[in-house]
Amino acid sequence: STICCPNVSFGFSNNSGCVNSMINFYDSTNTFGNPITSLTWYFGDGDSLVGTQNPTHTYLSSGVYQVTLVVTNSSNCTDSFSLPITIYPSFSSNNNVEICQGDSIFIGGTYQNASGTYTDSLQTINGCDSIVTMDLTINYSIAVNDTMVTCDSAVWNGSTYTSSGTYIDTLQT
């Protein structure tokens, strides 16, 4: 009788993925009729898994990882197969934004004009999540009325006034 070693092969749901996204792996090993007695996946990030034919794995960091499947059959023959997988980063940013009362800013698909925390989920060029969180503060305007009585002239906010009247000045808070 002929002893045949397994012809190990596998694939995955994509040859790339995103950090914290589940990757599905599919064993397509040809056993030539000899039962598998040992099957070990090495995911290239220090994690491994024994005995699961079609596992899932989640990568916690971006990079290129060499994935290897090692199979031993009932004839004690061992074969292995390796493929690289690229894991792209996800991004997040936190922004503190201040605008004046009456203004608005576009985030989360709409214009916002009230103080609060707003989150928007976008995608990077590689299809990974890019989460933008914005803490929005509205600076309200303040109206102050001053009445001044004088005989000759008055200096108010850096200007000298010599005749009676109502004067308006706009300052920034």
VOZADO-657579 format. One record per residue: residue in three letters; x, y, z of N, C-alpha, C, O in turn. Coordinates in steps of 0.05 Angstrom, whole numbers, plus 5000, padded with zeros to 4 digits. Each point is the difference from the previous one (the first is absolute). Layout:
! VOZADO-657579
ALAXYZXYZXYZXYZ
...
END
This chain:
! VOZADO-657579
SER501749775000498350235000501850255000502250005010
THR496750214979501450254997499250195023497750035006
ILE504350085007499550205022500150274987502050084988
CYS495850075014499950274989499850205022498449985019
CYS503350224979499950225019497850194991499450014976
PRO499550135043497950194992501150234983502350085004
ASN496150024978500750234984498650245013497650054994
VAL503850095024498750215016499550254983501850094985
SER495950025018499250254987497850135016498549865014
PHE501450404985497850155013499650264986501650094984
GLY496250045023499450274991498750155023499549895021
PHE499950364973498650165020498050184987500050044976
SER498250085040497850164990501150234983498750084980
ASN503550035027501450214985503049985004500849895021
ASN500850204960502949995005500950255015502450055004
SER495650105006500650235017497550055018497949904994
GLY502650255027497850065018500750245017502050144994
CYS496449925025500450235017500549915029499249795008
VAL502250385007500549945028497349975014498150144994
ASN501749665023497649935016497749894983497849995009
SER502849934966497949874983500649704999502349924998
MET495649925002500349714999500749914971498750084981
ILE503449765017500849884975499249705001500649865019
ASN498150044960499249724998502149854983500750084978
PHE500349695033501949844986498649744992498449895015
TYR502350004961498849764989502149804992501650054983
ASP498449725031501949784994499049864975497749914998
SER504150074982499349854975502149784995500749944977
THR500349945045502149794998498949754987497849915006
ASN503849984975499349744988501449785017502449995001
THR496049855012501149795018500649744986501149825012
PHE498150154963500349764985498849765014501149774998
GLY496850275017498649785014501249935027498849835013
ASN503450294995501149945026499050205020500450244995
PRO498349685026498950195020502150185012502349925004
ILE496950335002501850195013500049935030497949975012
THR504650024999500249955029500950255015499750015024
SER501450184962500950255013499850234980500849974977
LEU498150255032499650234983500650255018498650045020
THR503350124972500750245016500350244982501450004980
TRP497350225028500250264986501950185016499850015024
TYR502050124962501750215011499350264985500350024976
PHE498650175039498950244988502150224995499350214989
GLY503249755020502150194994500250235020501950164998
ASP496349855021500050225020500649885028499650145020
GLY501449614981500549875025497749825009500449845018
ASP497350184970497749835007500049754982500850014977
SER498349775034499749764984497449865010498950075020
LEU500249744964497649855006500349724991500849954977
VAL498549865040500349714994497349884996498150055016
GLY501649794963497749834996497550114987498149864996
THR502050394997497750134987500550024970502050134992
GLN496349764992500549994971499550274987501650084982
ASN496350065025499450264987499650215021497850075007
PRO504550035004499850195022499550294991500150064977
THR499450115043500050294996502250115019500749885020
HIS500350354972502150135016499750304997499450104979
THR501150045043499950295001502850115006501249925021
TYR499950244962502650135004499650265014498350164993
LEU503449895027499850245017501850224991499850235010
SER502049724972501950204990500249984969499649784989
SER501050444998500350004971502849884993501850005017
GLY498449914959502649884990499549784981497749944993
VAL504449944997499949774982500749755017502250005012
TYR496149804989500449775016500249754982498549974981
GLN503349855026500349754986498449795014500649925022
VAL497249984965498349805012500849734989500549964976
THR499849845043500949744993498149795011499150025023
LEU500349784960498449775009501749754998501249954979
VAL499049905043501649755001498149775005498450015019
VAL501749794964498149775001501749745001501949974984
THR497349855034501149735001497749814996497950035011
ASN502749764972497849804995500649745016502049985014
SER496249834983500249745014502449844993500749815014
SER500750254964502549874992502450145012502349944994
ASN497250255024502050165013501750174981502350065005
CYS496450024972501350184981499050285006497750055005
THR504250144994499350285006500750184977502049974986
ASP496250225009500550204979499050275011498450015018
SER502650204970499150275009499850184976501149954978
PHE497450275026499550194979499850285013498850025021
SER502450184966499950285011499150204980500649974976
LEU498050235033499250234984500150255017499649995024
PRO501150244963500050255015497250125001498449974981
ILE501050175040497550165002500750285009501750035019
THR497150174969500650285007497750105017497649984992
ILE503050135031498050125018500550305001502150105007
TYR495850054985500250294998499050135026498349895014
PRO502850354992499250135025497250124999499150084978
SER499749955045497650165003500850255014502150015014
PHE496550214982500750255012497850115017497649954996
SER503150215024498150155015501250275008502550015004
SER495950194998501050265008497950135018497649964996
ASN503450195023498350165018500650294996502350085001
ASN495750084994500450284995498350175019497749935006
ASN503450285005498550205015499650244982501950124991
VAL495649955004499450224981498250205015498149925014
GLU502550334982498350225011499050174977501550084982
ILE495949975018498950184980498250205015499349965023
CYS500050254963498350215012497149944996499249864982
GLN499250245036497149974998499150104973500850224991
GLY497549624996499050074973501649874978499049984977
ASP503549925029501549854980499349705003498749925018
SER502349924962499649725001502449864988501650134986
ILE498749615019502249854988498949734991498249895012
PHE502950014965499049754988501449765012502549984997
ILE496049845016501149755009497849805003497750085007
GLY502849674989498049795003497850024979497849915005
GLY502850214972498150024978498150235002498150024984
THR502350165036498250235002501450235014502249965011
TYR496750274987501150245013499250005029497649975007
GLN504350075011499550015029500350285010501950144992
ASN496349955026500150275011499450005030499350215011
ALA501049565002499649995028502449865013501249824988
SER499650275036502249885014499449705005497749925005
GLY504449914993499749725004502349844988501950124989
THR498049625013502049824989498749864976497949885002
TYR503450144975499049894975502149814989502450055001
THR496649734987501849794989499249954971497649994994
ASP504449984989499549934972501949774993502350005008
SER496649804977501649774991500450034970498150004985
LEU504550015008500750024972501749764993500549835017
GLN500350144958501749784992502650104988500050204986
THR502249665021502650064987500049894972498149874991
ILE504050194994500249914972500049704999499349884979
ASN501549985043500149715000497449885011499949765004
GLY498150415002497549905009499849965030498149885010
CYS503950215005500049985029498650245013499850214988
ASP499249755036498650215014501850235007502349965007
SER496650274991501350255009497950155016498150114989
ILE502249885037498050125018500950285009502250035010
VAL496150164985500550285008498150075022497649984997
THR503550115026498450095022500550295005502350095002
MET495650075000500350295003498450095025497749945002
ASP503850195016498750145022499550284992501950164997
LEU495649914999499350274990499150185022498349925016
THR502850314985499350215020498950244985501350104982
ILE496449995026498850244988500650245019499349995024
ASN502150214966500550245015497750204995499750104977
TYR498849955043497650174997500850295001501950085013
SER496650084972500550294999498850135025498149905011
ILE503050334996499150145024499350294991501650124986
ALA496149975022499250284994500150165026498949925020
VAL502550314979500350175024499150284992500950104979
ASN497450025036499250284996501350175021499649965024
ASP501950254967501250195019498750274995499550084977
THR499850065044499050284998502150185012500949955023
MET499950264963502050175009499150294998498950084980
VAL501450085041499350284999502650165005501549955018
THR499050244964502450165002499550284989498050044986
CYS503750155021499650284991501550064975498950154983
ASP503549755013501650074977500249774980499050024978
SER502449775030500549784982500249745017500450025025
ALA499449764962500349745014501749824984500050004975
VAL501649845039501749804987498749735008499749935023
TRP499749924956498749735004501349804981499950054976
ASN501249745034501349794984502050114981500249914977
GLY501350295031502250114984499150214981501750114986
SER495849975013499150214982499150245017498949975022
THR501550284967499150245014497550104986499950034976
TYR498050025041497450094989499550295012500450045024
THR498850154958499650285008497150094997499450235007
SER498949604982497250084997498249785011500849775001
SER496850315006498149815011499149804979500150074976
GLY499249705032499149804981500249725011500849965023
THR498449844961500249725006502349894984500050024975
TYR501949865038502349894986500249705005499549915022
ILE501149944958500249715001502849914993501250104981
ASP499949725035502649894994499849705003498649905018
THR502749954964499949715001502849905007502050064987
LEU498149785034502649895010499849694999497849895001
GLN504549984999500049715001500149915029501450135017
THR497249654989500249895027502649865003500649895021
END
